[in-house]
Amino acid sequence: MATQLLIYRNVQPITRDKHGDLSLKVSQDFGFAAEVNSVPLMAGEFPAAGTDLPIVFTDTDDGVLPVAVLGLAQDSNLMVDADGQWRGEYVPAFLRRYPFVFASSEEGKTFTLCIDASYEGINAEGKGERFFDSDGQRTQYLERVLSFLQDYQAHFQRTRAFGKRLLELDLLEDVQAQVRQGEGGSRTLTGFKAVNRAKLKGIDDNALKAMLANDELELLYIHLQSMRNFNRLSRLARGGERVGAQPKGDPAEQRVESTSEDDAPVH
């Protein structure tokens, strides 16, 4: 399913030499994600995302990660309409951070703030926000972006640890989803994993207490409940329900997780 750079085309480090005189005008268009049918989801996003999107797990090179399913076909995102507007209630942080991303060293100990150099909002006309001030120092805007990316990376590490525990407890299984299509047809979706309810009920008391204490048990039940949202994607695919469109927010104004309606992320 998803990879860390699937929406990025030309990732380049942000440097004073290359970006000292440049600005960024963030578009409110989600067109960059129109052909992405799933994206990584951080564990801290489950409560907000689970009411809107199916949450499943997928294999990676070093374990498993949760992903939010956005479409029923390989290159189709049902949450992005023809005008590039987001037609859902929750936008995953993976998309909200675009066009920024961290690049890590081979040992994974150092991180460099990068940007998709192909992003059309980068300009030399002073439109939007500067990356560096006249003294060559990072602007407050860039500092806020950096803070969001650091927060995202911390959530990513915790999410990787969450996935590792699921593998250690052998709680995941390969699953399929049957979704209805127009004119009475159906489609079978494969290639993802979900928690096996019987195995979850059978874990030992120590593991159960640990997962209860760190809220991971709650995340698993949110994941299982969220699978019902495949029905919502099916309705969207058939031209059914949509909620009001949401514009793409500025990464500098983002947080990875939302804990209440009054503390919702800026979309």
Number of C-alpha atoms within 10 A of each C-alpha: 18 20 13 11 14 13 19 18 14 12 19 18 17 19 15 15 8 10 18 19 17 19 19 21 16 19 16 15 17 22 17 16 23 23 18 22 21 25 25 23 26 27 26 20 20 27 18 21 25 22 18 22 29 26 31 24 24 20 15 11 5 9 15 22 25 26 25 27 26 25 24 22 14 11 13 17 22 26 28 24 15 10 11 19 19 28 19 19 17 21 24 22 23 20 20 23 22 21 26 26 26 20 17 12 10 8 6 8 7 10 15 15 19 18 21 20 17 13 20 12 15 22 17 13 10 13 14 15 17 23 22 22 14 10 8 14 12 17 16 15 18 19 14 15 22 21 17 22 25 17 15 23 17 13 19 19 13 15 19 18 15 20 21 16 17 18 14 9 13 14 20 22 15 13 14 14 16 13 18 18 15 11 7 6 8 12 14 10 14 11 13 20 20 20 20 15 14 9 13 18 10 10 14 10 9 9 13 15 13 12 17 13 11 10 13 18 17 14 20 21 15 19 26 17 14 21 20 17 17 23 16 18 26 22 18 18 21 13 11 10 13 17 10 9 16 20 16 22 21 19 25 19 16 22 20 24 22 18 12 10 8 7 10 14 21 17 20
